[in-house]
Amino acid sequence: MPPKKKMGKAEKFKEILHIHKGIHSGRPKLTVGQKASDWTTKWVGSWTFITFLFIFMAIWMALNIYLIVIARWDPYPFILLNFVLSTLAAVQAPIILMSQNRAADRDRAKVERDFTINRREEKEIQEIYKDLNEIKRMIIEMKEGKGF
């Protein structure tokens, strides 16, 4: 294996920027299911959805209460409405969990990228510290040798 070529500061900086921006993060392309779960989570977690759900439930109950004689499809305890809401919750829960798992994976990848960047920066700081100590040593030697 050939020795690693020492990078200049400009190349290191570019590499750090690429890693930080996620260019080399290897993000896979999202599947249709992943896109759908993200969209569903975003939609279901909005006030618009909650408002529409309450309006839908109010209309459902009002129609069933006031249309007792004509076409009452879900009598008072609203068993069908309960079934619809339970089904909605049963379907939404796993979809939201899938989206949260993806968010956790993204966060984990970001932490790993940050850790990589921090390790490189730490090595660079150690190199600067060594150079600074060398400069201090040289200055002390110059002072002692020339009598400044």
PyMOL commands that set and color helices and strands:
alter all, ss='L'
color gray80, all
select helices_A, chain A and resi 9-21+32-44+47-66+79-146
alter helices_A, ss='H'
color red, helices_A
deselect
rebuild
show_as cartoon
